[in-house]
Every structure is written in structure tokens, then in C-alpha cells.
Amino acid sequence: MSSSSSDRISSICETLHRAARETRVLSHLGWSSQVREQFFKDGGRELPVVEYPQYDTRPVFELIEHARGSMQGSSIDRWLERQAEAIHTSAQMLVSTGTGTFYQCSRRLYGGPDDPLLDGTSTSLTLAQSFDQTLDSLSGFDRRFLPEREVSSDEMASHIKSAALELFAGDAPQILLVDELSANALAGSERIRIRRDASFNDKDIAQLIHHEAGVHVATSLNGRYQQQLPILAASHAGTTRTQEGIAVFSEFITGSMDLERLRRLADRTIAIKMAADGADFIQVYRYFLERTGAEVQAFENTRRVFRGGVMTGGAPFTKDIVYLDGLIRVHNFLRTLVAQGRPDCLQLLFCGKLDLEDIPVLAELSQMGLCEAPRYLPDWAKDMRFLLSYLAYSSFLNTIDLQAVGSHYEQLLHDAPLVKLDR
């Protein structure tokens, strides 16, 4: 590739990176703590009243128009156009808070609960309902075999700080305790924020380390080091499904996932479907309250569904669908890499903020010398011996007729009494 072509691509990437920095979705959709205080003051009987800052789309649209003016017709340019379209839709969404248009944009960016997955039949909702049904069947599992210890936000911060220093040394982000946050924890290349009043247990320590530090911080830092492709440092909405999919997969592959975490991910998708079908904030809050038994947690879960949307229902924020949707996509993609003998592509997942559909172009850019190898990898991706073994085994399991196998073992266990062993 000529130096002029490389310069053109890098220039477009820089322009789109600047545009993406103007569409900080979660920051714009944040709620002040007064909204929660007022909700409980009203006894949980009044819909929250939320005002969002005015959003000006002009700077974003001008940057995107400028970037598009330099695009041509290659596969790389089509990749750049996908980035531009995602950023453009994000800006449209932010200017449409509190309206049905917000929901339409959200669905284009993150998907909807009924949108089919790649197999054409499964959906995020059917996956969530399947998890929910399985978890219900495990509800009688003896809790003595699942010891749990409460962890304060201060202790959580201490654990994450130690892990971040070990993973990133001088590039380790600051660990901050904050009073207001859209999740229990959020990570970027420069800081990991933890909500001070969030509830944690000992299992959450490993989950947050692998999810936030091992994936989100790593891909942020790696993207920041992409000198020729600065768009890979931009955490825009078009990359969210893959980023969260990798992060949740990391919880599974490291043995950090647990039943409660899986329940939370399923509940979020089910709640989004409820809101999309017309349930209002109070109805969804009561659903979460029944599930968690904790008022504050139920409110925070409901806020995630309604931030930016319509409190009376019909137009939720669909971002939380991406956790299960992304997990399935990432897992199947990794299994396909092994089945096709292409584990060479695995490291590309960590070279910055990207979508799975970007991988072929990033392989092309890597061959051209424009996409650099990731500087930081989580241990499970750095030493791929276990990962490749697991994926090869997982791929074979997919060829087995689970219904026939399940029927055999269902009959085998039908008359077996419940086991109660003391230990």
C-alpha cells in the first residue's frame, strides 16, 4: 500500500475517533442520585422524572461528513463506513432521549430482545428465558455448597487495583470509588470506577477483574497504542456487543461466572422485553424487586432499562441485551476459528475496540502493517493451550444430538432420590 493510502486511512480513523468522543452514551444518559431518592420518598409509586442535557449533533455530523468525503470503495472503506454509521446513529439516539426515536436508534445499535441471532431462529430473549428456566430448576440447590462472603466497595477497589498493576504495570488505570455510576463498575483506559454503595460478594472479585480489567481496560489500552488506526481506541456503540461478549466469555473461561451473575444477565433481557411491550418503570421495578428482594438493586436494574427511554413503557434502552447476544456470538466465533484452523485471528479481538464483523478487514490491515499486535492480553488469551482445547471440545459437543442424550439421562435419573450429603 502506498504511503498516501495509509495516510488517508489513518486520517479518516482519526476523524471518526474525534466524532466518537462526542458520543459518550452512558455519561449522557446518567441519572443523578436525587432521582432515586425521590422515587423512594414517593414510596415507589410515582414514575421517575429525569432530565437529560441538551445534545448538539452538529459537531458529530460535521466530522462524519468530513470523514465520508475521503472514503472510497474498498473493503477498508466499507469498514470505516460502518464505524461512521454507528457513531451517527449514536448521536441521533442521544438527541432523541425520552422519545420513541430513542428506542429505534437503540435497537439499530444494540439489537432488540426479539431480533434473531445468527442461526436465524434463536433470540436474546429465548436465550434469557432458557437460562431463567434452568436457573429456576436449580433454585433448590443446597446453598451450603455455594459459600458466599460479602465484599465492600473499598475491598473490591483494593483487589482490582492489585490486579490492574499486575496486568498493566505503568499503564494501570486509576481505581476510583464514586457515588454515581450507571453500573456497579465501569472501566476505561485511564480509570476503573466502582460505585460506592454497590453490593458485592467474593465471586464478584474475579468477575470484575476478568471482565473490566482483563477485557475492557486491555482493549482500551491496546486501541490507544494503535498509532495508524486511532478509531480502535474509540469505545462507540457499534463495538459494544462484541466487547461485552468477550468480557462475559472471559468470566466463563476463567471459571468466574456464577448462578447469580447469570441470573442478572437473563433478567435484564427479560425486563427489556417487558418494557418494550409497554411495562412502565414501576412495573419493571416490581419485577426486579421480586427477583432480588433489594430495593436499591431493583431500582438500579430498572434504571438501566429506562435510561434515555420512556418511563411509561414502550421505548427502553436495549444495551443490556448485548451481554447474552455478544456472548453467543463471541463463543461461536471462537469455536469457528478452531474448527477452521484460524486461531491466528484470536489476538485481533484484543487489538482495540471492534466488532466481530471487523476481523477480516483488521487481518488485511495487519498484513499492511497498519494494525499492530495487542500489547496486553488476559492470561486466558495469552496462553491459548487450554482455550484451544476447550473450544475444540465445545465444537464437538455441538454435533451431538442433545435431545437424545438428555432423554437417556433423564430416564436414568427419574427414580433416583435427591442426594443430601453432609460435609
N, C-alpha and C positions, 0 to 999 in steps of 0.2 A: 504494500500500500504506500502511496506517495505521502510525503510529509504534509502536503496541502489537504489531503483527505483526512489524515489523522487529526490535523488541526481543526478541520471542520467538525468532525465528530466530537472532539473534546470541547469545542466552543458551544455546540448545541447542548452537550451534557451539563456544562457549567450554567447555561441559561436556564435549563429546566431545574437544576438544583436550586437556583435562586427562587424560581417560581414555587417549588415545593416547600421552601422555607416559609412562604407566605400562607401556607395552608396547614397550620398546626391544628388538626381536627380536635383532638382530645382537650387541648388547652382552651380552645374556643368554646367547647361545649361543657366546660366545667360548671358546677353549681357551688355556690357559697354555702358555708355551714349553716347560715341563717335559714335556708330553705328547709333543711332537716329539722332544725329547732322549731320552726313554725308548724311543720307537719305534726310533730308530736305534741306541741302545745294545743293544736286543734283536735287532739285525740285520734289522729289518723283518719279523720272523716272528711277532710277537705283536700281537693286536688292542689298540688303544689303550684305556686305561681313563680315562674322563672323568666328572667330577662337575660338575653344574650347580647354581647357587644355588637354594635353595627359592623358589618363586614363589607369591605370595599373590594370588589372583584377586579377592578381596573388594573392594578399593578400585575396581578397574576395573568390576566388575559393578554396584556401587552407583551409580557415576557414569552408566553406561549406562542403568540403570533410571530414574534421575532424568531423564535426557535424554528417554527414551522417554515419560515421563509428560507431557511438554509437546508431544509430536508430535501432528499432526492427519492429514488425509488428502490434502494437496495434493502436487503433483509435487515441490515443495521438500522436503516432509516425507519423501517416499519416498527422495529423495537422502540426507537425513540418516539415515534408517534403514539405508541401505547402508553408510554410514560406521560406524554403530553396530555392525552385524553383523560387519564386517571387524575392528574393534577387539576385539569379543567373541571372535571365533574366534582372534585372535592370542593373547589371554590364555589360552584353552583350550589352544592349542598349547604355550605356554611352561610350563604346569603339567604337560604330558604328555611332557616330554623323556625319551628312551630307551625309548619305547613305540610300539606301532602307532598309537595315537591321535594321536601327534605327526604321523605321516605323513598321516593322514586330514585333519587340520587344515591341514597344509601344502598338500595338493592343493586344498582348498577356497579357499585364499588365492592360491596361485601357479599352480595347474594341475599336471597330470601329463604325462609325456612322450608318452602316447598320447591325450591329450584332443584332440578335433578343434578346428581353428581355425574362423574364421567361415565358410569355404567348405564346412564340414561333412565334408570328406574329408582334407585335409592336417592334419598334426600337427607339433608341435615336433620330434619325433623324425624324421619323414620329411624335414623341412627340414634338420636337422642331418646326416642321412645323405646328402642331396643335396649339401650343402656339402662333406662329407667326401670323397665320390666325386670331385667336381670338383677339390678341392684335391689329391687323390692323382694326378689326371691332370696336374697342374701341378708335380709333385714334381721333375721333371727340368729345370725351368726354370733357365736359367743364372744362378747366384747373382751373377755379376759385374754383372748388370743390376739387382740389388737390394742396393746397398751398405747396410751397417748398422754403426752405431757404438754401443758400449756407453756407457751413461749411469749415473752413480752416483746414489744416492738424494739426496745433497746437491745435485748439479747439477739433478736433477729438481725439487727443492723450490725452487731459485732461479728456474727458468723459470716454475713455477706461481705463485710469489709475484709476479713481474713482471706476468704476465698478469692475475692477480686484481686487482692495483692498477689496471691499465688499465681493466678491466671494471667494477669496483665502487667505486673510489676509497676514500672513507672507510668504506664498508661492507665492504671487502675482508676476508675471513676470515684468521685466523692460519694459517700453514703450519707444521705440526709433523712432525718425524721421531719415530716411535715404534717400540718394539721388538716390540710385539704388536698385530696387526690382522688382521681376518678377510679382508682383500683387500690388494692392493698399495697401494691408496689408497681413502680414504673421505671424502666431503665433506658438510658441513652449512653452515648459515648463518654459523656463528662460526669454524669451523676446517676445514681440509683436512689430514687425517692421511696420512702416507706411511710405509709400513713400511721401516724402516732397512735390512733385509737383502734387500729385494726387488730383482729384476733388471730393468733397463730398457734400452731402446735408443733411438736418436734418434727413431724413429717414435712411440714411446710419449709423447713430449713433447706433440705436438699432440693425440694421442688423449685424454690425461688432461686437458689444458686444455679441450678442447671438451666432453668427457664430464662431468668432475667440476665444473669451474668454470662453463662456459657453460650447463650444464643444471641440475645438482643444486644448486649454490650459488645460481644465479639464481632457480630456483623456490622455494628455501627463503627467500631474502630477500623475494621478491615475496609469498609467503604470509605472512611476518611483518608486512608492511605492510597486510594486509587487515584493517582495524580492525573491520569488521562481520561478517567470516566467518573467525574465527581458526582454524577447522578446516583451512583451506587451508595453514596453516603446519605441519600435522602430517604427518610422513613415515611414515604407518602402512602396514601390509602391503597394504591394499586399493588403494593407489596405485602400488605397486612396478612392476607390469607396464608401465604407461604411462610412468612416469618413466624406467625403464631403456630402454624402447623409443625414447623421444625422444633419450636420451643416445647410444644406438648409432646411431640415424639421423643424429645430428649428426656422428658420425665419418665416415659415408658422404658426407654432403652437403658436408663441408669437405675431402674428399679425404684424411682422416686414417686411414682403415681400411687394413689390410694383410692379407696372407695368413695370417700367424702369429696375428694377433688373431682373424680369422675362424675359424681352426682351434681356438683356445682355446674360443670360444663354442660351436662344434659339439661338441667333446669333452666339455664339461660336461654337455650334454644327453644324449649317449650314455652317459656314466658314470652319470647319474641313472637312466636306464633299466636299466643293468646292476644297480645297487644295488636298484632296485625289484623286479627279477626274482630277487633273492636273493644277488647277489655280495656278499662281505663286504669290509671295509676293505682288507685285504691284496690281494685280487684287483683291486679298483679302483685301488689304489696301483700295482700292477704294470702295469696298463693305461696309466696316466699316465706311468709311468717309461719305458715303451716309446715313448710318443709324444714325450716331452720330453727324455729322456736326462739329466735333472737330478733328483737325489733330493729335494732340498728343495722344488723346484717341484712335483714329483709328490705329495709329502706335502700341501702346501698346497692343491693342486687337489682331492685326495681329502677333505681335512678339510672343504672347502666342501660336499661332497656328504653327509657323515655327521654334521655338527654338529647336535646335538639329536636325531638319529635313532638307529638300532640298528646297532651295529658288525658284527653278524653278517649284516646284509643284510635286505632286505625292507621297510625303512621309512626312506628317505632324506629329506633336506631338499630340497625341489624348487624353491627360489627361483631357482636359476641357469637354469631353463627360460625365465624371463621375458625374457631378453635377446633371443633369437631370436623368441619369440612376440610380445613387445612391439614389436620392430622391424617385423614384418609388419603388425601391427595399425596402428601409427602411420603407416607408409608408405601403406597402403591408405586410411586415414582422410584423410591429406593429399591423396592423389590424388582422392578423392571430393569434398573441399572445392573443388578446382579444377574438376572435371567439373560440379559443381552450382552453380558461381559463388558459393561461400560462403567466400572467403578471409578474410572478416571474423572468422571463428571462430578463425583461426590463433593470434592473440595470447592467446586464452583458455587455450591449452595451457601458458602460462607464468605465469598469474596465481597459481599456488601448486601445492601437491601435490594431484593429482587423477587421476581415471581418465577415459578417453575417453568412457565412458558418462555422465559428469557434464556434458558440454559443453552439452546443451540446457538444463539447469537453470541452469548458470552464465551462459548467454546471457540467461535470464529474470532472474536476479539482477542481471546487469549493467544490464539495462533498468530495473530498480527502483532502481538507484543503490547497491546493496549490494556488488557485486563491482567492485573498482577495477582499472583498467588496470595491467598489469605495469610495474614501474619499470625492470626490467632485462631486456634481450633479447640473445641472442647475435647476432653480426653477420649470420649467415645468415637469421635470422628478422626482423631489424630492417630490412634492405634485401631485400625479397622479390622483386626483379626476376629474379634467377637461379633462386630456389626455385620460383616460379610457372612459369617457362619449363621447368624440368626436370620438374616434376610434370605439366604439360600434355603434354610429350613422352612421359613414362613412361606416362601414361594411354593414349595412342595405341598404344604398344608392346604393351600388354595385349590389344589387339584383334587382333593379328597371330597367325596360326597358326604358332607357333614350331616345331612338329614338321616342317611342310612346308618352312619356311625353313631349318631346321637340316639337313634331309635334302639340300637342294640344295648347301649349302656343305660338308657332309661329303663328298659326291661330288667336289666341286671340289678339295678338299684331299687326297683319298685317296692319290693317287700323288705328291704334292708332297714332296720330301725335306725333312728337318729343316734349318732355317736356322742357320748358325753364323757370325755376323759378328763380327769383332774391332773393338773401338773403344777 
